[in-house]
Amino acid sequence: MVATLNLPFRVICDGLAFPEGPLVLPGGDILVTEVFAGALTRVTPEGKKTRFAYTGGGPNGAALGPDGAVYVTQNGGIDWSGWLDASQFRWFKGEQPAPHIEPCIQRVTADGEVTVLYRECNGEPLKGPNDLVFDAEGNFYFTDHGKTRARSKDRTSIYYAAPDGKMIKEVVFPADGPNGCALSADGKTLYFAETHTGRVWACDLSGPGQVARRRCLGNVPGAPPSNASGCDSMCVDGEGSICQATITNGGITVIPTDGRDMWHVPTGDYFTSNCCFGGAGLRTLYATLGIGGQLVAFDHWPIPGHRLHYQSSFRLVMEHLQ
């Protein structure tokens, strides 16, 4: 049994072209990726939007590295036209267009300069990088969601890479459309979600970039009439639970890792794409709503968030942005 908790939220801004990858800056501004616009956008608490950088393609997840630069999982661009319709639920059609740019990992400096770090791993091209998270070593894990086609789809992986472009390795294979990823507070567990199966996985780490085993924590709850649901991106709260952005059953599903029951907070947007913590005491949960093109805030989230590695690196970015 999954309890539904209806929590109020406010809209910070709208008119975003499928927002993803929210990052909270120290001054209260939020950086988001706009997947359909091929851009990173900075949003003030009052909702004013300014262009941070143009990446091209389809920038998805974003994270701050130890050097203060923004690291982006670039899926290359996806044609979702014809089924992103807020009036009705549509299944994934599975059509892969020619990518706008080659899927890759990008590094974006404070002045908006974009460079490519990785396009492949051991000769295998990246198919559609989706999300990433940095560890205490200063390296990052990232998921490759891949692409789907009319009668086939990619078998993809989770990777571990260095921010200097000199080290990348595959650490989990195979995975079925891996999407969001996060680390436990102690850095000993890597979490990732599969979009199409609705499964959330935990991987025990025996060392940096070393997966010892993996286990399924559960499936996110479905919504009528199809009783289906899928996973997008995620973050971790201060109690170690996973806050999983869910699609179809649009909202945030909280998945405790200690055996307690899940609970679900609806957003009214069936493609709730990502979430992150910020604000005083990390008590505000920010979420991106893909269909509505909105960035929203739950100002009184029941559990405070977990601070990410290098979150203070935003100060380096902010100094350059003034």
C-alpha positions as CSV (number, residue, x, y, z in Angstrom):
1,M,0.0,0.0,0.0
2,V,1.4,3.4,-1.1
3,A,0.0,6.4,0.7
4,T,-0.7,9.6,-1.3
5,L,0.3,12.8,0.4
6,N,-1.1,16.0,-1.2
7,L,1.3,18.8,-0.5
8,P,1.0,22.4,-1.7
9,F,3.5,23.8,-4.1
10,R,4.1,27.1,-5.9
11,V,5.1,27.7,-9.5
12,I,8.3,29.6,-9.8
13,C,8.3,30.0,-13.6
14,D,6.7,28.4,-16.7
15,G,7.3,28.5,-20.4
16,L,10.3,26.2,-20.1
17,A,11.0,23.8,-23.0
18,F,10.8,20.5,-21.1
19,P,12.9,21.4,-18.0
20,E,15.2,19.0,-16.3
21,G,18.4,18.9,-14.2
22,P,17.7,21.5,-11.5
23,L,20.6,22.9,-9.6
24,V,20.2,25.4,-6.7
25,L,22.6,28.3,-6.5
26,P,23.6,29.8,-3.1
27,G,21.8,33.1,-3.8
28,G,18.6,31.2,-4.4
29,D,18.7,31.1,-8.2
30,I,18.1,27.8,-9.9
31,L,19.8,26.4,-13.0
32,V,17.8,24.1,-15.2
33,T,18.4,22.3,-18.5
34,E,15.8,22.8,-21.2
35,V,15.8,19.6,-23.2
36,F,13.9,20.8,-26.2
37,A,15.7,24.2,-26.4
38,G,19.2,22.7,-26.1
39,A,20.1,25.2,-23.4
40,L,20.9,25.8,-19.7
41,T,18.7,28.4,-18.1
42,R,19.1,30.4,-14.9
43,V,15.9,31.2,-13.0
44,T,15.6,33.7,-10.1
45,P,13.3,33.2,-7.1
46,E,10.9,35.7,-8.8
47,G,10.8,33.6,-12.0
48,K,13.0,35.7,-14.2
49,K,14.8,33.5,-16.8
50,T,18.2,34.2,-18.4
51,R,20.3,32.0,-20.8
52,F,23.3,30.4,-19.0
53,A,24.6,28.4,-22.0
54,Y,23.6,26.9,-25.3
55,T,24.6,23.2,-25.5
56,G,22.6,22.2,-28.6
57,G,21.0,18.7,-28.8
58,G,19.1,17.7,-25.7
59,P,20.8,18.5,-22.4
60,N,19.3,16.4,-19.6
61,G,21.0,15.9,-16.2
62,A,23.4,18.5,-14.8
63,A,25.7,18.6,-11.8
64,L,28.4,20.8,-10.3
65,G,31.9,19.4,-10.4
66,P,34.8,20.1,-8.0
67,D,36.1,22.8,-10.3
68,G,32.8,24.7,-10.2
69,A,31.9,23.9,-13.8
70,V,28.5,22.4,-14.8
71,Y,28.6,18.8,-16.2
72,V,25.8,17.9,-18.5
73,T,24.5,14.5,-19.8
74,Q,23.8,15.3,-23.5
75,N,21.3,12.9,-25.1
76,G,21.8,14.3,-28.5
77,G,18.2,15.4,-29.1
78,I,15.0,13.4,-29.1
79,D,11.9,14.0,-31.2
80,W,8.9,13.6,-28.8
81,S,6.5,15.6,-30.9
82,G,3.1,14.1,-31.4
83,W,2.7,12.4,-28.0
84,L,3.7,15.1,-25.4
85,D,0.0,16.0,-25.0
86,A,-1.2,17.1,-21.6
87,S,-4.8,16.3,-22.4
88,Q,-4.3,12.5,-22.5
89,F,-1.9,9.8,-21.6
90,R,0.2,8.4,-24.5
91,W,2.5,5.5,-24.5
92,F,6.1,5.8,-25.6
93,K,6.0,5.6,-29.4
94,G,9.7,4.6,-29.6
95,E,10.7,6.6,-32.7
96,Q,14.3,7.6,-32.9
97,P,15.1,10.5,-35.2
98,A,18.5,11.5,-36.4
99,P,20.2,13.1,-33.3
100,H,20.7,16.8,-33.4
101,I,24.3,16.3,-32.2
102,E,26.3,13.3,-31.1
103,P,25.3,12.0,-27.6
104,C,28.1,12.9,-25.1
105,I,29.1,14.3,-21.8
106,Q,29.6,18.1,-21.8
107,R,31.4,20.5,-19.5
108,V,30.1,24.0,-19.3
109,T,32.1,26.8,-17.7
110,A,30.8,29.8,-15.9
111,D,31.0,32.0,-19.0
112,G,29.0,29.5,-21.0
113,E,31.8,27.8,-22.9
114,V,30.8,24.2,-23.8
115,T,33.3,21.4,-24.4
116,V,32.8,17.6,-25.0
117,L,34.5,15.2,-22.5
118,Y,33.2,11.8,-23.7
119,R,31.5,10.4,-26.7
120,E,32.3,6.7,-26.1
121,C,33.6,4.1,-23.7
122,N,36.1,1.5,-25.0
123,G,34.9,2.1,-28.5
124,E,31.2,1.8,-27.7
125,P,29.4,5.1,-28.5
126,L,27.2,6.6,-25.9
127,K,23.6,6.3,-26.9
128,G,21.7,8.9,-24.8
129,P,23.3,10.0,-21.5
130,N,20.6,11.0,-19.1
131,D,21.7,11.9,-15.5
132,L,24.8,12.1,-13.3
133,V,26.1,12.4,-9.7
134,F,29.5,13.3,-8.3
135,D,31.2,11.3,-5.6
136,A,33.6,12.4,-2.9
137,E,36.5,11.4,-5.1
138,G,35.6,14.1,-7.6
139,N,34.5,11.7,-10.3
140,F,30.9,11.0,-11.4
141,Y,28.5,8.2,-12.2
142,F,26.2,8.7,-15.2
143,T,23.4,6.7,-16.8
144,D,23.0,6.1,-20.5
145,H,19.3,5.8,-21.2
146,G,19.8,5.0,-24.8
147,K,17.2,5.4,-27.6
148,T,14.1,3.4,-28.6
149,R,12.9,2.6,-32.1
150,A,9.7,1.2,-33.6
151,R,10.7,-2.4,-32.9
152,S,13.9,-2.3,-30.9
153,K,15.8,-0.3,-28.2
154,D,19.4,0.0,-27.0
155,R,20.8,-2.1,-24.2
156,T,22.7,0.4,-22.1
157,S,24.8,1.0,-19.0
158,I,25.9,3.1,-16.0
159,Y,29.4,4.6,-16.3
160,Y,32.0,6.1,-14.0
161,A,34.1,8.9,-15.3
162,A,36.6,11.6,-14.4
163,P,35.9,15.3,-15.0
164,D,39.2,15.8,-16.8
165,G,38.1,13.6,-19.8
166,K,40.8,11.0,-19.1
167,M,38.9,8.1,-17.5
168,I,35.6,6.4,-18.3
169,K,34.5,2.9,-17.5
170,E,31.3,0.8,-17.6
171,V,30.2,-0.2,-14.1
172,V,26.7,-1.7,-14.6
173,F,25.5,-3.6,-17.7
174,P,22.9,-4.2,-18.8
175,A,20.2,-1.9,-17.6
176,D,16.7,-1.3,-19.1
177,G,16.5,2.4,-19.9
178,P,18.5,3.7,-16.9
179,N,17.5,7.3,-16.0
180,G,18.0,9.1,-12.7
181,C,21.0,8.3,-10.4
182,A,22.0,9.3,-6.9
183,L,24.5,8.3,-4.1
184,S,23.8,7.5,-0.5
185,A,25.1,10.0,2.1
186,D,28.0,7.7,3.0
187,G,28.9,7.1,-0.7
188,K,28.6,3.4,-0.3
189,T,25.5,2.9,-2.4
190,L,24.7,4.0,-5.9
191,Y,21.0,4.3,-6.8
192,F,19.5,4.3,-10.3
193,A,16.0,4.1,-11.9
194,E,14.8,2.4,-15.0
195,T,12.2,4.4,-16.9
196,H,10.2,1.7,-18.7
197,T,10.2,-0.9,-15.9
198,G,9.5,1.6,-13.1
199,R,12.2,-0.2,-11.1
200,V,14.6,1.5,-8.6
201,W,17.9,-0.2,-8.0
202,A,20.6,0.0,-5.3
203,C,24.2,-0.9,-6.1
204,D,26.6,-1.7,-3.3
205,L,30.0,0.0,-3.9
206,S,33.2,-1.7,-2.7
207,G,35.2,1.3,-3.8
208,P,35.0,4.3,-6.1
209,G,33.6,3.1,-9.4
210,Q,33.4,-0.5,-8.2
211,V,30.0,-2.1,-8.1
212,A,29.9,-5.2,-5.8
213,R,26.3,-6.2,-6.4
214,R,22.9,-4.7,-7.2
215,R,19.4,-5.3,-5.9
216,C,15.9,-4.0,-6.7
217,L,14.4,-1.7,-4.1
218,G,10.9,-1.8,-5.7
219,N,8.7,-0.4,-8.4
220,V,7.1,3.0,-8.3
221,P,3.3,2.8,-8.0
222,G,1.1,3.1,-11.0
223,A,-1.9,5.3,-11.8
224,P,-5.3,4.5,-13.2
225,P,-6.6,3.6,-15.7
226,S,-3.5,1.8,-16.9
227,N,-2.0,1.2,-13.5
228,A,1.4,2.0,-15.1
229,S,4.2,4.3,-14.1
230,G,7.8,5.0,-15.0
231,C,10.8,6.6,-13.5
232,D,12.7,9.8,-14.5
233,S,15.4,11.4,-12.3
234,M,15.9,11.4,-8.5
235,C,17.6,12.9,-5.5
236,V,18.2,11.7,-1.9
237,D,16.8,13.2,1.3
238,G,18.5,13.6,4.7
239,E,17.0,10.3,6.0
240,G,18.5,8.3,3.0
241,S,15.2,7.9,1.2
242,I,15.0,8.3,-2.6
243,C,12.8,11.1,-4.0
244,Q,11.9,9.6,-7.4
245,A,10.4,11.8,-10.1
246,T,7.7,9.7,-11.7
247,I,6.0,9.8,-15.1
248,T,2.4,8.6,-16.0
249,N,1.7,8.6,-12.2
250,G,3.1,12.1,-12.2
251,G,4.7,13.3,-9.0
252,I,7.4,12.5,-6.5
253,T,7.5,9.0,-5.1
254,V,9.5,8.7,-1.8
255,I,11.2,5.3,-1.5
256,P,12.8,4.6,2.0
257,T,15.8,2.3,1.8
258,D,15.2,0.9,5.3
259,G,12.1,-1.1,4.5
260,R,9.4,1.5,5.4
261,D,6.5,2.1,3.0
262,M,6.7,4.3,0.0
263,W,4.6,7.4,-0.3
264,H,3.7,9.5,-3.3
265,V,3.2,13.3,-3.8
266,P,1.3,14.1,-7.0
267,T,2.2,17.2,-9.0
268,G,-0.6,17.0,-11.6
269,D,2.0,16.7,-14.4
270,Y,2.3,13.2,-15.8
271,F,5.9,13.8,-16.9
272,T,7.4,15.0,-13.6
273,S,11.1,14.9,-14.7
274,N,13.4,15.7,-11.8
275,C,13.9,17.2,-8.3
276,C,16.5,18.6,-6.0
277,F,16.7,20.2,-2.5
278,G,17.5,23.7,-1.6
279,G,16.5,26.6,0.6
280,A,17.1,27.2,4.3
281,G,18.0,23.9,5.9
282,L,17.4,22.1,2.6
283,R,13.7,22.0,3.4
284,T,12.5,23.0,-0.1
285,L,12.1,20.4,-2.8
286,Y,12.2,21.9,-6.3
287,A,10.7,19.9,-9.1
288,T,10.6,20.2,-12.9
289,L,7.4,19.5,-14.7
290,G,8.0,18.4,-18.3
291,I,4.6,18.7,-19.9
292,G,3.7,22.0,-18.2
293,G,7.2,23.4,-18.7
294,Q,7.3,24.6,-15.1
295,L,9.8,24.8,-12.3
296,V,7.9,24.4,-8.9
297,A,8.8,24.4,-5.2
298,F,7.4,22.5,-2.3
299,D,8.4,24.9,0.4
300,H,7.7,22.7,3.4
301,W,8.9,19.2,2.4
302,P,8.4,16.8,5.3
303,I,12.1,15.7,5.4
304,P,15.1,17.9,4.7
305,G,17.4,17.1,1.9
306,H,20.9,15.7,1.6
307,R,23.6,18.1,0.5
308,L,25.4,17.1,-2.7
309,H,29.1,17.0,-3.1
310,Y,30.5,20.3,-4.4
311,Q,27.2,22.1,-4.0
312,S,29.2,25.0,-2.6
313,S,31.1,25.0,-5.9
314,F,28.2,27.1,-7.2
315,R,29.9,30.0,-5.4
316,L,32.7,29.8,-8.0
317,V,30.1,30.0,-10.7
318,M,28.2,32.9,-9.0
319,E,31.4,34.9,-8.7
320,H,31.9,34.7,-12.5
321,L,28.2,35.5,-13.1
322,Q,28.1,38.8,-11.2
